[in-house]
Amino acid sequence: MKAFTFNGISKPYLTPLKGINRQPWAPIEWTFQEAIKRPGALLINKNTKVRTLSIPVFLKAESIEDLQKLKEDLAEWLIHDEPKPLIFDDEPDRIYYAVVDGSFEPDEILRWGQGVIPFVCPDPYKYGDEETIKLGGFPIRNEGTVEASPVFSVKFSTSAIQFVFTHENGKSVRIIYNFSVNDLLVVDMDKRKIIINNNVRMTTLDLNSTWFSLQPGNNVITVSSEATTMITFRPRWL
């Protein structure tokens, strides 16, 4: 198979081997509940579990002594306290976020080594590149297969006493504030944060608001006032 980069780095002494298990989707686990006088069971809850990526690799060194140094370099490259981007050359437009979980125990023959790198993705989804689109008059297309969390940036050209984002599914977020010309409003639907002119202003949120995500496919989003509204999001795949 082709090579991969981890945390923006690839290693010339490392060659991936056949046998990598890259599942077509992250593991799904359902919770079931049996019902009296009903065959089978009811679907109660769906949980997307962590994704594992076991990558068999071959290490090529100049000598047995050099092989030991390569293993130290391998550890410095791969061991981190938080997930880092993992990109495969045969899937360059998808990003996994992974950590190493477990040990690497290569079989060593003279100056060569062969083993398996055990990657785990706590966030099981694959990500695409960030997209920024100006909102207005057309649906927002989420090409991913799961929901995406948008961030809205609004630049006011007129004054307003509120601003409302409404998704076609009926969910809406209402911000109550005396907006002036050139004010900048940022609403992060994932972190559930409201920022006005670089200051966090959570008290401006109408408590009847409902946070929403972009569904796979087309999404129609309307706003209550005329203003330059940009939407930024990253599509995700199961």
TACOR-V136688 format. One record per backbone hydrogen bond with DSSP energy under -1.0 kcal/mol. CO is the residue of the C=O (numbers start at 1). NH is the residue of the N-H. E is the energy in kcal/mol with one decimal. If there is no record, write none. Layout:
co-><CO:CO>
nh-><NH:NH>
e-><E:E>
This chain:
co-><3:5:6:9:11:13:15:27:29:31:31:33:35:42:45:47:51:53:54:55:56:57:58:59:63:64:65:66:67:68:69:70:71:72:73:74:75:84:85:86:87:88:91:95:96:98:99:107:109:111:112:113:114:115:117:117:118:119:120:121:126:127:131:133:140:142:148:150:151:152:153:154:155:156:160:161:163:164:165:166:167:171:172:173:174:175:177:179:180:183:184:185:186:187:188:188:193:194:195:196:199:201:202:204:206:214:217:219:220:222:228:229:230:231:232:233:235:236:236:237:238>
nh-><89:87:9:6:14:60:58:49:47:44:45:42:38:33:31:29:121:119:21:117:17:115:15:113:67:68:69:70:71:72:73:74:75:76:77:78:79:98:7:96:5:91:94:127:86:84:120:114:112:61:109:59:107:57:55:119:101:53:99:51:237:95:233:231:219:217:214:189:232:187:230:185:228:182:179:177:175:224:173:222:170:167:210:165:206:163:179:160:183:156:197:154:195:152:192:193:188:201:186:199:196:204:205:176:209:148:142:140:168:166:155:135:153:133:151:131:128:145:146:126:26>
e-><-2.6:-2.5:-1.4:-3.0:-1.4:-2.0:-2.3:-2.5:-2.9:-3.0:-1.2:-3.1:-1.6:-1.8:-2.8:-2.7:-3.6:-2.3:-1.1:-2.9:-2.9:-1.9:-2.5:-2.1:-2.1:-1.3:-1.3:-2.2:-1.8:-1.4:-2.2:-2.5:-1.9:-2.1:-2.0:-2.3:-2.3:-2.6:-2.8:-2.4:-2.8:-2.0:-1.5:-2.4:-3.2:-2.5:-2.8:-1.7:-2.1:-2.0:-2.1:-3.8:-3.4:-3.2:-2.6:-1.2:-2.8:-2.7:-2.5:-1.8:-2.6:-2.3:-2.2:-3.0:-1.6:-2.9:-3.3:-2.1:-2.6:-2.4:-3.0:-2.6:-2.0:-3.5:-2.7:-1.2:-3.2:-1.3:-2.3:-2.5:-2.2:-3.1:-3.3:-2.6:-2.7:-2.2:-1.6:-1.7:-2.0:-2.3:-2.9:-3.2:-2.9:-2.7:-1.1:-1.6:-2.7:-2.7:-3.1:-1.4:-3.0:-1.4:-1.6:-3.1:-2.2:-2.1:-2.9:-3.4:-1.5:-2.7:-2.5:-3.1:-2.7:-2.7:-2.4:-3.2:-2.3:-1.6:-1.3:-2.6:-3.6>
